[in-house]
């Protein structure tokens, strides 16, 4: 396998990990972030 | 015109929702700490959303896609470094833990805590100059994207830029960080969906193997190996590692998220999670640039290639959704950056230079005034200034004007007992040599950037050798 091909496979793996991380964490953050927002407003209001 | 009534409806509904949420946030602002750091009340998830939204803009997509279009898969090295460094910062707490525990609101404020008030003012000045020059090209590049994707003729660009700016100013000036956090959350959702949609569509249309072939034909080995690419190489990799450590810890807009979290444990988790997002943040738009190379071919304006490609592949409806997502990305970055740089001018240059302290309400008014000033500057700079090369290198080097010295000054202050005021001054001044070399003497970006950090470090060490070991002005802030 040429060096170019090895680099390409390396970037393919990096991209899959990067893309999957982005998507998964986005989903979790959006789902749980609503609660955080409410808590932030509550903290400011209760000071 | 590329936009249909459906596309415009999607964009207008999104804008109305976003503006309403942003303006609603102003009722929670009762003091300057609410205005600048949202009362230090951010939890992990909202912290991740606002940090990611702040650092993912249309500008990000444009400059990364430009790198992908011009350097192929080699550009992924930038995305990889940005993600890995942030994950390391989060896991280790390097700098961010100590800075959060100090209850600061700005990075130059640390310089008064550890060194002197005058050094804070110098640092504030350089940070503001760096930030404003850096942001100066945002509107133009973002406006170009929006004009191309909607089909609005490019000679209406100034109108598009002004319109976008006015929307951002409205909730930033009134609601500060509270409004920004609320709108960032909505915008994070919109831009993430747009990012994933465009990525999947690009792979579907261009094809993974076809992208490999296009890069191989246009760029050869330099399109795959960053070590073989003359724009990158080892010096660039070292510069990028230093640059991203500095951005994650000392870039004011990122640091404001550190200061806004509930405590340092939350800060660290925010950085770790956001680091994983950053892996995709870099590589996904780079892939759009590579897909543009595969579908529309080489030889086009490298900054316009990606939006031209998207207008070709996105159907009606999806185009409106993506435009709304990109508008979201634009507004989230610009609002945070406007607040970041205006707060530096107000809190770190004007307030410390005054003899009499200002009340909280007067500080808020001053911050709002500075916000308007920065907005007007970037509008005019964006209209007048022409980029000297790839946007990513301009942004790196303008940021480095203050980042090199600030990063060294903060590390020295937090981790080295011998760091002193003279070292702080020499670090800040040493750090601007590289950017001067880039803009006036046309040094390559990697040498200018690396040189800035090296000279800043040398300045700090020289100061420690020859300067007096004085006590910090506000008591023990070391360690």
Interface residues (C-beta under 8 A of the other chain):
Chain A: X3 X4 X7 X8 X11 X12 X14 X15 X17 X18 X19 X21 X22 X23 X25 X26 X28 X29 X30 X32 X33 X35 X36 X37 X39 X40 X41 X43 X44 X45 X47
Chain B: X28 X30 X34 X38 X39 X41 X42 X43 X44 X45 X46 X47 X48 X49 X52 X73 X76 X79 X80 X83 X178 X181 X182 X185 X188 X189 X192 X195 X196 X199 X208 X212 X216 X220 X221 X224 X225 X262 X273 X276 X277 X279 X280 X281 X282 X283 X284 X287
